[in-house]
Amino acid sequence: MSTSLDTNPTSETTNAAIATDGMVSITEQVKVEPSNIASPAVSDAKAITLVDADGMLEVEKRNLSERIAPRRLEVGADATRSALRGDKLMLLGVSWLALAWIAFPGWEWAEEVKRRDINTGAIKSKHKLAFATAATFNLDPSHSDPEIAKQHGQLVDRLSLAGEGLVALIEKLPLEERNAITFDDEGAEKVVPYLKKAGGINAVAAATRADNNKTPAERNHQIALDPAKANEYLAEAGKLALLAQAKGIGDNDATVTLALAINVGDETIHVEADAGLADTVLAQALKAKAPVDPVVDTIGEILQVGRVIEEVETDKPKDHLADPKAEDTEMRDASRHVVFMPDGTMRVSAILNPDSPVVLVQTSQPVLPKWPTMPCHLQAQSRRIIEANIINPDRRKLFKMRVVEPGKTLGHCRLVFATEVAVEPRNGKVELGVLVEPLRSKQENYPLDVRHGDFAPDWEFPLDLSARQILMSFVSAIKTPGDRAVSINMNGSEAEFVFGKTSQTVDAATPTKGKVSVMARHLRPALMTIATLPLVKDSMTFAADRDGAVRIAFGTARANYAVFLPAVMANKSLSNRYFTPIKVK
């Protein structure tokens, strides 16, 4: 039979060391609150297993949730009162949280939070287990003590992610293991080892956060790459690249060893490295030496920069015959398109969103052997799949690309991306294709273009590394851009970036004074994306036509880019001075 934990009926304040699995411990004052929920033991009735619950009706699941709620709430509150996140109580609390969610996700979590005297509006976490977590662990982000409120808010976020990840782990267990887990203390104890094996609360929370941040294409279509195959592939590619640099060596089977060079005056002495050091360093050196397919790297980088263009939901139904006012009608997204223009440049822009930014691209080398003479784009659905696989620079070295005929289509050509290090099939070989096809639309919904040749800035100034770091700090603090704007005020020597009550100033020696505003939701992703790129030194500039657009230009070894953001007008609308749909004849 389950046994209730002892509860402290008084409220006290203690100095507690908060242990975090895998994190540095911190010591701070934590106010210990008594639980206001009764804590009867779970009934002696026959233990219900996870498999039993699979066959329950909703009313039975509701009854099960009601039955296990007191014990879950008791354990969760005790875990918080202990202020030891890494201890057994916290692990047990997350286990109970996961079991409760599996029992009945539709439980009245918000009402349970209110019964804890916690303000539901103070729970800012958007994770699906947030309310369940706040109730289970008695976490109050609206606490009168700001430090406790902050700590509780962070715990809601982290523990809800850990609970969500644990639910996913449990649901993947074999039938016999799930049948051994019951909705009681014994069952919760059996769940704890699964949480520990996955790395503990922090590791599971981090993995869940990373998975939640993936796009649907990344989650469903990203090829799983085998680390062992990848290491072997990169080491061999690096070796071949190294041998190709060495004059007079035509044998690809030649042995590569690691040596240490000692410079004494004009003389260099080579000494053989210790075997243990040589194995470790040589493997890393060869992998670093492995070349990347320049076209794969270029297209991957363009897709990476293209994330500046948000795919927002429109007011147009996916089904043209559907009622746009009906609550269950699915709406189209303003999908992002990568377009090859006849003049040799490229665009990344959206359809169905006249207020979207536009990215202009000029690659350092052509990515197609034969450039199209009419506007063509990467077919949208296939583009998402390719993007999921090569947007991460670390994955690009593991793919090669070739161009083939379009087959029985009206396309210009087909790009085929191939890897030899996939987990499945056994030989590791997987290919993904994307059609380069002319822009076509019966409704004439074409991606946006920007008349970059007509752009006439009122001012322009460079952004060096220091200025970029200042602006990164500025936009990183904008957590909820909403429909608010960032104003850039020029005084002749400096540019002041202002968002609400927050501002940052960077050097900007320009002869023209004035002001321009752009949407925070446009500026933030642009600057944060640029920060992830290997920029060519001193290549970034900021220019503005105060009534038209802001242009942020920058370059890498692969391409030169210009991101055009529409300016906010006095009437709060966005300027279309330079923006127009791509013209298709």
Secondary structure, 3 states (H helix, E strand, C coil): CCCCCCCCCCCEEEEEEEEECCEEEEEEEEEECCCCCCCCCCCCCCCCEHHHHHCCCHHHHHHHHHHHHHHHHHHHHHHHHHCCCCCHHHHHHHHHHHHHHHHCCCCCHHHHHHHCCCCHHHCCCCCCCHHHHHHHHCCCCCCCCHHHHHHHHHHHHHHHHHHHHHHHHHHCCCHHHHHCCECCHHHHHHHHHHHHHCCCHHHHHHHHHHHHCCCHHHHHHCCCECHHHHHHHHHHHHHHHHHHHCCCCCCCCCCCCCEEEEEECCEEEEEECCHHHHHHHHHHHHHHHCCCCHHHHHHHHHHHHHCCCCCCEEEEECCCCCCCCCCCCCEEECCEEEEECCCCCEEEEECCCCCCCEEEEEECCCCCCCCCCCCEEECHHHHHHHHHHHCCHHHHCCCEEEEECCCCCCCCEEEEEEECCECCCCCCCEEEEEEEEECCCCCCCCCEEECHHHCCCCEEEECCHHHHHHHHHHHHCCCCCCCCEEEEEECCCEEEEEECCEEEEEECCCCCCEEEEEEHHHHHHHHHHHCCCCECCCCCEEEEECCCEEEEEEEECCEEEEEEEEEECCCCCECCCCEEECCCC
